[in-house]
Structures are given as structure tokens and as C-alpha cells.
């Protein structure tokens, strides 16, 4: 009865938010930020690669690359494998085009929100923390609104999104290995408990190890599939563009379904504008906020343009994409098997375990930093950790459609709130970018001071007396 009631409530709410509010809002905000930052995602694309390997200036916080892996751990998950298959199954090949579009313009949105997270971050012992809840309070004085967002994010990532990850892992293992969903769920709970009770440093160690390995193997397989089918690639790209604009009707019915699914699954995968990644961006120890903004902008490109496209080509080249939304992970496994043989489902099951588990860890951290914003008390943290483990178990045994629908709903509400706030604070991010650009043109390593922006308040980690960096020649 409870599940039936949830289905009855979640479905209509989802349709309203995504159809009438969020898609247009995402696209308009993304275009606005792209123009105001003078196409930062194109203009400074090369700079992003240089910054991702930059070392931190002291022992405080984490490095730019470590912050990148925390966010990538959350981004690179089942959305890259299952979400892409769901998008194609419902919206047809054209959904991939809209995933690309939302990623490209979303790179500018990601830059703005992550830069703001750096500007308004706070110290937490020898580390940093921050995110939308923090810049809502420090920049706008909206403590209560920050608490609302912190609750939404904790419910979304700590609970609902982790249920999505464990649900996909469970489905994959049941299909390939014939294991009971209860057994898979218990195993995931035990592994998650080992990590989340170890704090941010253990989370960093796990993510910086898992993320590069899993991404390299998965992309390698996808490149192999593309190479052996290289003569078909022009036709596949043409197919994507044809269906993106409704030239040919597919399972979902033309441009509407393609656009809806592309934007939904694109946002679920790369999280640009949702307000989640800034929580990871704030942990980085950098000399200038724009540096981590650029690194996290690259994260959107890496997640969607690289990894999601890899999954899309695997599926489209196999030609098995008309099986419907309920068979997302099964569609990906079947498509992989079509290309490389019967061992493929086992590879996908293992890959989805790494993708999904790393996301559970990254998602957990997002909730943790927001629990600390609401009330920094050990008892709250213990309750949160136990609740996370409970949702991991719930996801492993729940119906897939309800879990994904709940994820869509919470994601939509979070994105609307965060996009509104970063639109209001956009001028701060634009000024920070200008300051970074001016220093780079002078040939110096950009160093930020709060006094560089007249009237800037709440940037406690960037006050002149707290600045320990020194300008040096590159």
C-alpha cells in the first residue's frame, strides 16, 4: 500500500516539474552562464587539464585531483550505464544529442556553482567543507533556506540516489550471477559501512583509487567496440541527430521524448546545476576559487561527453535499443555481449559494481557535509550513517521504476532551488573568473583575495590575513 501511494504521488509531481519548469530553466540558465563567462568551457578547456594535476599548497584540505575524484565518484555511476540505456529505450537515439547539449552548456553552470562553493567554503579542522547550503547562508544570509537545501540534498544523495545505485547493482548481479537481491544488499551494506565510518580521508583514498581504474577499463572496452565498428560510426552519429529533432519517430515519440529523457538522464549523470558537486569542490585546497570551478567543469565533460557517449555507442551499434525503459542495465549487458561475446555481462556486472559503489561513497559524503551544516554533532552523524546503510539495503530489493522516479523528483526540486540561488550569485563567480583571467594573462599563478572583489562578504577562507599563498612565476 505504501509503495502504491508513493507511485501515485511521485509520478504526477515528476511530470509537472520536468515538463513545465526544469528543462527550460536548465537550458536558459546554462546558456546565460555560457554567455556571461564568455564560453568558459571552450575558452579555458586546455587550462582545465593543467589544473587537475596541480598540487595543493599546504597539508590542509585535499588536492584538486582528489576533489575531482570525490565528485567523479558520485557522477560516474549507474547513470552512465543504466541511465543512458533508459534514455535511449524511451527517447530513442536522439536522447543522446540532448545529453550532449545539457553537458556542454552545463559545464558553464558547473563552473559557477563550484567556484561559489570555493569562495564561501569554511574550515573544518585541517580540511574544508562547503556547498550550496553554505553559500546560501554566507552570501545571502538565508540560513533557513540553506537548511532546507541541506535536508533535500541529504535525502536525495544519502538516501534516494544511493538506493538507485544499489538497485542497479542488485539487478545486474541477479541477472548475471543469479544471486538473491538480499545477499547483494547485505554485501553492499557491509562494504559501505567499512568506508563511511572512516571519515573523509578514507573516502578520498577509496575514490582516488577506484575512479581512474574503473573509468579506464570501461572507456577502453568502448573504444575497442568503436574501432571494430568504425565504418558504422558516421551512420550512428547521423541517427542520433535525425532522432534528436524528431525527423524519425522512435519508441517515445519524437523530439519530446528525446529531449525529456536526454535532459533528465544527462542531469542525473553529470549533476551540473544540481548543487551536489559544489560539496566536493569546496574540499579542495587551491590558491584561487576559479581553479576548482574549472576542474569541476571538466568533470561534466568527462562524465557525459566521454563515458555516457561510450555507453551510447555500445548500445546503438548493437541495435538492441527498443526493449523499453524497464531493461536499462539488461540492455547494456546485451549490447556489450553482442560486440564482445558471452563474457560481456560479467564485465558489465563488475563495472556497474565499481561505478555504483563509488557513487554510494561519494553520495554519502555529500550528505555528511550537509548534516554538519544543519547540526555538527556526532549522534546525528551516526544516525545518518545507519540510515544510509538502510537505504542501500532498501534499494537492493525495491522496484526499479519507483526508485528512479523518486530520484528524478528529488533531483528536480534540488536543481530548481540551486539554479535560482546561483543565478542570484552569478556576478560573484563572473568577477572571480575575471580576476583569474587577468592574473593568468600576466603570467603569474592566480591567487585570490577577498578584497579583489569590492563588497564581497562571507569569504572567510580568502580574507587577506588568512591568505598564505604567494604569487610566483609559472
C-alpha positions, 0 to 999 in steps of 0.5 A: 500500500505504501509503495502504491501511494508513493507511485501515485504521488511521485509520478504526477509531481515528476511530470509537472516539474520536468515538463513545465519548469526544469528543462527550460530553466536548465537550458536558459540558465546554462546558456546565460552562464555560457554567455556571461563567462564568455564560453568558459568551457571552450575558452579555458578547456586546455587550462582545465587539464593543467589544473587537475594535476596541480598540487595543493599548497599546504597539508590542509584540505585535499588536492584538486585531483582528489576533489575531482575524484570525490565528485567523479565518484558520485557522477560516474555511476549507474547513470552512465550505464543504466541511465543512458540505456533508459534514455535511449529505450524511451527517447530513442537515439536522439536522447543522446544529442540532448545529453550532449547539449545539457553537458556542454552548456552545463559545464558553464553552470558547473563552473559557477556553482563550484567556484561559489562553493570555493569562495564561501567554503569554511574550515573544518579542522585541517580540511574544508567543507562547503556547498550550496547550503553554505553559500546560501547562508554566507552570501545571502544570509538565508540560513533557513533556506540553506537548511532546507537545501541541506535536508533535500540534498541529504535525502536525495544523495544519502538516501534516494540516489544511493538506493538507485545505485544499489538497485542497479547493482542488485539487478545486474548481479541477479541477472548475471550471477543469479544471486538473491537481491538480499545477499547483494544488499547485505554485501553492499551494506557491509562494504559501505559501512567499512568506508563511511565510518572512516571519515573523509580521508578514507573516502578520498583514498577509496575514490582516488583509487577506484575512479581512474581504474574503473573509468579506464577499463570501461572507456577502453572496452568502448573504444575497442567496440568503436574501432571494430565498428568504425565504418558504422560510426558516421551512420550512428552519429547521423541517427542520433541527430535525425532522432534528436529533432524528431525527423524519425519517430522512435519508441517515445515519440519524437523530439519530446521524448528525446529531449525529456529523457536526454535532459533528465538522464544527462542531469542525473549523470553529470549533476551540473546545476544540481548543487551536489558537486559544489560539496566536493569542490569546496574540499579542495585546497587551491590558491584561487576559487576559479581553479576548482570551478574549472576542474569541476567543469571538466568533470561534466565533460568527462562524465557525459561527453566521454563515458555516457557517449561510450555507453551510447555507442555500445548500445546503438551499434548493437541495435538492441535499443527498443526493449523499453525503459524497464531493461536499462542495465539488461540492455547494456549487458546485451549490447556489450555481449553482442560486440564482445561475446558471452563474457560481456555481462560479467564485465558489465556486472563488475563495472556497474559494481565499481561505478555504483559503489563509488557513487554510494561513497561519494553520495554519502559524503555529500550528505555528511557535509550537509548534516554538519551544516544543519547540526555538527554533532556526532549522534546525528552523524551516526544516525545518518550513517545507519540510515544510509546503510538502510537505504542501500539495503532498501534499494537492493530489493525495491522496484526499479521504476519507483526508485528512479522516479523518486530520484528524478523528483528529488533531483528536480526540486534540488536543481530548481532551488540551486539554479535560482540561488546561483543565478542570484550569485552569478556576478560573484563567480563572473568577477572571480573568473575575471580576476583569474583571467587577468592574473593568468594573462600576466603570467603569474599563478592566480591567487585570490583575495577577498578584497579583489572583489569590492563588497564581497562578504562571507569569504572567510577562507580568502580574507587577506590575513588568512591568505598564505599563498604567494604569487610566483612565476609559472 
